[in-house]
Amino acid sequence: MSNVYEEMTTAELDEAIRDLEEQADEIRARGLSLDMARGKPSAEQTDLSRPMLDLLTGDVELSDQGAPVANYGAPDGLPSARRLAADLLGVDAANVIVNGSSSLNLMHDAVVNALTQGIGGNRPWIAQGPVRFLCPSPGYDRHFAITERYGIENVPLAMTPTGPDMDEVERLVQGDASVKGIWCVPKYANPTGITYSDETVRRFAALRPAAPDFRVFWDNAYVVHDLYDGGDQLLNIFDALAEQGRTNLVYEFASTAKVTFPSSGMAFVTASPDDIAELRAAFSIMRVSPEKLTQLAHVRFLRDVDGIRAHMARHAAILRPRFDLVQEKLTQGLGDAGVATWTNPRGGYFVSFEGPHGSAKRIVALMRELGVTLTGAGATWPYGADPLDSNIRIAPTFPSLESLSDALDVFVVAVRLVSAQLALEARQG
Ligand SMILES: Cc1ncc(COP(=O)(O)O)c(C=O)c1O
């Protein structure tokens, strides 16, 4: 569809801009203070897990299949917590460590361990010269922040509707031994919402990295976060590895952050027996044992995978109207303008929006002026550098439906105004 502003005569364009500026002035006068920035559950969602808080009473039995809850011990996590995590990810509980409340924390520690201790008997990454990580973009800013912090070079890589550009992944991973890892969110990716196709997963499992200490960081943060019945099906990467007779290639992470309470849940990692033994050894230096009261509460509350799915269906009932509203408002407001595209995910926490080239920073700045906070433009790219300055991450979960509706109305005006201004500026050279 062609850009309506580019099709207008200059007089029509001037008038459209004046009209949009008037609308922006009216919005500014309302003194709004709305937030569509971070992917957090709403209070309504976290309230779903309040009954969990009543499960740990003073007379509760503080052991789990013989493992102590009230004292140090069970460094890999409580047996029933490891079982729950293993069932959720479809892996062997013997290869699962449940530790801490943040999966990002486990990813961080795995990177630092590889940097300082090395993987699989190889020299520490840091002793091998420059280290590079592949960053499918747009992607998750906090992933990129971990590798950036430790001086690893973040290499952006295109995302396609079926996952990262696998031709590029294969070329770089198989041709360059300084490429030591790749950040992946394989289901309902942050922020595009896409789920990797079976072929993509199989191509990951079939990788023959130039570096023996290369690992795929498979962050399955949205593993059960379907919005609609019959959500996307992600092929189990460990099954794909087994099909290929491959091992020692993938670290998979997940957590209950967006199942129960972000920052007060269970985080877990699974990997091959060799890899998990290395991570176990690293974690044993970093912490004596995990916080098992939290684990006990979670397994009592969620019980099993069916229990998690039932709980997530309640989240979905709260989230669906928000995601539907995003599609409705963007289609109504921008569908005929030919200036933008956006994703329509079937799960996860985000909608990824592509505006005209050179528009994202200006839209985000204008939105701030109009009283709506968005994720910073560029945040979805390594070093905050979106080459086309076109991607904006929309996070619809946290605001109330009314606030979200207001914020989206403002967004439509901001996108139209910036698009019209860009069309005029292009004409003026
Ligand atoms: C892809 C992804 N991974 C990890 C996290 C954070 O998870 P945790 O709270 O378990 O560290 C988020 C949160 O937004 C996320 O989007």
The ligand as an ORCA input file, in Angstrom:
! r2SCAN-3c Opt
* xyz 0 1
  C      12.839    -12.812     26.383
  C      12.895    -12.540     27.841
  N      13.742    -13.239     28.614
  C      13.835    -13.024     29.936
  C      13.075    -12.068     30.547
  C      13.235    -11.855     32.013
  O      12.964    -13.029     32.687
  P      13.381    -13.189     34.222
  O      12.511    -12.309     35.023
  O      13.165    -14.643     34.482
  O      14.822    -12.805     34.332
  C      12.167    -11.319     29.798
  C      11.368    -10.258     30.424
  O      10.821     -9.392     29.790
  C      12.087    -11.559     28.409
  O      11.263    -10.858     27.615
*
